Amino acid sequence: MDALHWWRQGDAVTQSAALVLLAMSVASWVVIVWKLRLMRRASADVARCTAAFWQAPSLLLAQQRLQSFDRDALVLPLVDAANLIANHDGVTPPTLATAGSLSQRLTRVLRDALHDVLGRLQFGQVLLATVGSTAPFVGLLGTVWGIYHALTAVAGAGQITIDRVSGPVGEALVMTAAGLAVAIPAVLAYNVFGRLLGRIEADLEGFARDLRELVIDTAPVQSLTGTTAGLSNAIRPAAGPPQGGSAPLGGSEPRAAGSVGA
C-alpha cells in the first residue's frame, strides 16, 4: 500500500484529517527546531550575562557589557529598566507612573520587563501542547471514518471475507498511527522546553530581585520616600478669591478699566 493509493481511496473527511495532521506536524517541528536553538542560547546567555553584570564596576558599564553578551535580549531589558529608574529618579514630571517610592517603581518596571522576556521565551508552548493533545484524536477520527466506509463497502459487496475486511481496515488504521507520530514529538518537546523554561525563569527572577536590592541600596535616601508630595502639589487646584466678595487685605476694590490715572 503506497501513499498515493491510500490518498485516492480516501474520501474528503479522511483527506482533510490527513492534511490537518500534516500541518500540525510541520508547525510543531518548526517550533521545536526554533525553540531548541533559542533555549540553548538563552541558557548560555543568562549565565554569562549575570556573571558579566556582577563583575562590572557600575550599572552603566554593566549595561554596556551586556550588549555584547545578551544575543536574545533576555537580561538587558531588566538592566535597562532599572537604569532608567535610577538615572531619572526625581527628574521626570509628576505622574501616576512616577508616584510612589523608588522600591515600588522598581518593582513595577522590573515586573513588566520580566513578563515581556518570559512571554518571548514561552512562545510556541501553546502550539506544542495543542498538537500533542489533539493530534491523536484527529487521527482517530480518520480511522473511525475509514473503518465505517470500509465496512459499508464490504457489506454492499454481499460477500464478507477476511481479505475484503483486513485491507480497508488496515488502511484506516494508518490515520491513528499518523496522529500518534505527530503528537509524541510535540509532547516530548513541550515537557523538555517547560523544564528549561523553569530554570531560566528562576534565574531571571533571582537576578531581577538582586538588581532591585542593588539599586535601592545605592540610591539616595530622599529617593526612597517617593515623590507623592510633588504629585499632590501638581494636581492641587489654585486657590481662588475668598468667599463672600471681601477685598484683599491692604487694598481696595479694583478700579474699572480706563480709570487709571484719572
Secondary structure, DSSP 8 states (H G I E B T S, - for coil): --HHHHHHHS-HHHHHHHHHHHHHHHHHHHHHHHHHHHHHHHHHHHHHHHHHHHHSSSHHHHHHHHHHH-TTSSSHHHHHHHHHHHHSTTTS---TTT-S-HHHHHHHHHHHHHHHHHHHHTTTHHHHHHHHHHHHHHHHHHHHHHHHHHHHHHHHHS---HHHHHHHHHHHHHHHHHHHHHHHHHHHHHHHHHHHHHHHHHHHHHHHHHHHHHHHHHS-GGGGG-SHHHHHHHHS------TTS---TT------TT-TT-
